Amino acid sequence: MATLEQGAPADAEHGDGVRRRDFINIAAVSFAGVGAATLVLPLVNQMNPSADVLAQASAEVDVSAIQPGQAIKTIFRKQPLFVRHLTPAEIAAADAVAVDSLRDPQTLEERTAAGKSQWLITMGVCTHLGCVPLGAAEGENRGEFGGYFCPCHGSHYDTAGRIRKGPAPLNLQVPEYTFTSDTVVQVG
């Protein structure tokens, strides 16, 4: 049997068990980890959006006063938002277009909420250079296809907000929205 040096612990020779140094190392690393998390959490939390930004993250629009054929222009996330109440004739004209002939092929059904095809909700920003197209208010030039017209560079959109003529590469963007009732739409 091997003899132990004076003052050496009995399990040091065999290497089993937790030594005091191991415990101190584990405790120090754990303490440092908790301290780092305590410092990092406020730094990460400051990157969350502020209350005023969260308030603008969604908007409610009352559509009860919009008559068929009318459109309104409102603001969503500091950008124009077009809400249009399509007439049966406008819906039929949009459905009659051959989708494969469009630059950015989408049907009216894909651009409206299920069961609410009479309500077209799009961002009011031209997809060419970010101009605001005309056609959301009464008497504005609605272009060759009866939808929206961007006079800056000549982009024409149809009644479904789809690009039909001009330099714009894409249709007017449709934001996420849900109908919270028959007359109120929550956008965002």
Phi, psi and omega per residue, in radians:
M1 nan 2.455 -3.091
A2 -1.354 2.591 3.112
T3 -1.635 2.504 3.134
L4 -1.634 2.490 3.057
E5 -1.248 2.692 -3.108
Q6 -1.197 2.271 3.105
G7 1.609 -0.169 3.129
A8 -1.493 2.426 3.134
P9 -1.178 2.686 -3.061
A10 -1.157 -0.532 -3.083
D11 -1.583 -0.040 3.134
A12 -1.163 -0.548 -3.126
E13 -1.204 -0.599 -3.091
H14 -1.652 -0.299 3.088
G15 1.319 0.227 3.119
D16 -1.797 2.753 -3.124
G17 1.620 2.876 -3.136
V18 -1.667 2.177 3.108
R19 -1.549 2.848 3.139
R20 -1.052 -0.691 -3.130
R21 -1.114 -0.702 3.108
D22 -1.096 -0.747 3.125
F23 -1.087 -0.763 3.139
I24 -1.123 -0.709 3.106
N25 -1.100 -0.791 3.135
I26 -1.112 -0.757 3.128
A27 -1.111 -0.727 -3.135
A28 -1.148 -0.751 3.135
V29 -1.148 -0.715 3.117
S30 -1.104 -0.777 3.124
F31 -1.087 -0.727 3.123
A32 -1.148 -0.681 3.116
G33 -1.117 -0.768 3.108
V34 -1.129 -0.706 3.115
G35 -1.125 -0.725 3.121
A36 -1.129 -0.737 3.114
A37 -1.108 -0.676 3.119
T38 -1.108 -0.619 3.126
L39 -1.382 -0.634 -3.035
V40 -1.359 -0.640 -3.077
L41 -0.985 -0.832 3.094
P42 -1.100 -0.589 3.120
L43 -1.173 -0.705 3.101
V44 -1.239 -0.691 -3.119
N45 -1.112 -0.535 3.135
Q46 -1.176 -0.316 3.125
M47 -1.449 -0.141 3.069
N48 -1.182 2.640 3.138
P49 -1.137 2.558 3.140
S50 -1.333 2.997 -3.066
A51 -1.099 -0.662 -3.140
D52 -1.193 -0.568 3.090
V53 -1.242 -0.730 3.105
L54 -1.097 -0.587 3.115
A55 -1.151 -0.560 3.125
Q56 -1.512 -0.085 -3.089
A57 -1.186 -0.364 3.068
S58 -2.468 2.740 3.133
A59 -2.455 2.509 3.060
E60 -1.822 2.355 3.141
V61 -2.175 2.193 3.069
D62 -1.530 2.037 -3.067
V63 -1.767 0.139 -3.050
S64 -1.137 -0.502 -3.083
A65 -1.564 -0.085 -3.103
I66 -1.501 2.020 -3.129
Q67 -1.431 2.727 3.071
P68 -0.958 2.321 -3.104
G69 1.632 -0.211 -3.141
Q70 -1.691 2.799 3.071
A71 -2.490 2.651 3.051
I72 -2.147 2.770 3.077
K73 -2.076 2.165 3.107
T74 -2.298 -3.041 -3.079
I75 -2.029 2.361 3.049
F76 -2.445 2.091 -3.104
R77 0.929 0.767 3.097
K78 1.102 0.393 3.082
Q79 -2.275 2.670 3.126
P80 -1.181 2.503 3.109
L81 -2.210 2.215 3.118
F82 -1.753 2.262 3.042
V83 -2.111 2.056 -3.023
R84 -2.162 2.298 3.072
H85 -1.696 1.812 -3.069
L86 -1.330 2.488 3.045
T87 -1.448 2.840 3.064
P88 -0.995 -0.604 3.117
A89 -1.177 -0.686 3.109
E90 -1.173 -0.663 3.101
I91 -1.135 -0.761 3.133
A92 -1.118 -0.711 3.126
A93 -1.124 -0.702 3.127
A94 -1.189 -0.674 3.138
D95 -1.260 -0.425 -3.100
A96 -1.345 -0.248 -3.106
V97 -1.310 2.326 3.070
A98 -1.242 2.006 -3.037
V99 -1.055 -0.618 -3.116
D100 -1.216 -0.193 3.094
S101 -1.538 -0.097 -3.090
L102 -1.516 2.589 3.103
R103 -1.151 -0.721 3.092
D104 -2.117 1.509 -2.954
P105 -1.188 2.023 3.029
Q106 -2.612 2.478 3.069
T107 -1.498 2.865 3.065
L108 -1.067 -0.650 -3.139
E109 -1.059 -0.639 3.117
E110 -1.254 -0.385 -3.055
R111 -1.728 -0.041 -3.135
T112 -2.201 2.882 3.115
A113 -1.292 2.630 -3.137
A114 -1.040 2.213 3.134
G115 1.382 0.020 -3.116
K116 -2.249 0.791 -3.056
S117 -1.172 -0.208 3.109
Q118 -1.384 -0.169 -3.114
W119 -1.932 1.970 3.076
L120 -1.845 2.101 -3.129
I121 -2.116 2.033 -3.117
T122 -2.371 2.761 2.983
M123 -1.263 2.469 -3.104
G124 -1.610 0.853 -3.112
V125 -2.223 2.121 3.120
C126 -1.099 2.398 -3.082
T127 -1.427 0.046 3.099
H128 -1.468 -1.138 -3.124
L129 -2.315 0.277 3.043
G130 1.467 0.334 3.079
C131 -1.292 2.974 3.078
V132 -1.819 1.968 -3.132
P133 -1.169 2.740 3.037
L134 -1.554 2.848 3.039
G135 2.099 -0.097 -3.133
A136 -1.500 -0.335 -3.124
A137 -1.952 2.777 3.127
E138 -1.035 2.394 3.048
G139 1.450 -0.110 3.128
E140 -1.347 2.663 3.094
N141 -1.134 2.090 -3.119
R142 -1.745 0.157 3.070
G143 1.359 -3.083 -3.061
E144 -1.219 -0.344 -3.035
F145 -1.970 0.206 3.038
G146 1.296 0.196 -3.123
G147 -1.845 -1.628 -3.129
Y148 -2.320 2.645 -3.127
F149 -2.363 2.237 3.083
C150 -1.780 1.837 -3.056
P151 -1.261 -0.261 -3.101
C152 -1.076 -0.792 -3.094
H153 -2.312 0.102 3.024
G154 1.444 0.562 3.086
S155 -1.479 2.283 3.136
H156 -1.981 2.267 3.107
Y157 -2.019 2.589 3.124
D158 -1.508 -3.010 -3.075
T159 -1.151 -0.278 3.089
A160 -1.688 0.139 3.134
G161 1.275 0.396 -3.138
R162 -1.684 2.421 3.136
I163 -1.175 2.282 -3.135
R164 -2.126 -0.482 -3.084
K165 -2.734 2.486 3.100
G166 1.935 -3.076 -3.014
P167 -1.423 -0.178 -3.097
A168 -1.087 2.303 -3.084
P169 -1.454 -0.429 -3.022
L170 -2.284 2.865 3.033
N171 -1.180 2.842 3.016
L172 -1.063 2.393 -3.060
Q173 -1.215 2.389 3.059
V174 -1.762 2.001 3.123
P175 -1.314 2.904 3.044
E176 -1.227 2.329 3.113
Y177 -2.692 2.760 3.070
T178 -2.451 2.596 3.037
F179 -1.509 2.032 3.103
T180 -1.471 -0.351 3.003
S181 -2.685 -3.048 3.134
D182 -1.180 -0.373 -3.062
T183 -2.106 0.029 -3.109
V184 -2.195 2.267 3.131
V185 -2.015 2.300 3.033
Q186 -1.820 2.053 -3.117
V187 -1.766 2.307 3.123
G188 1.744 nan nan
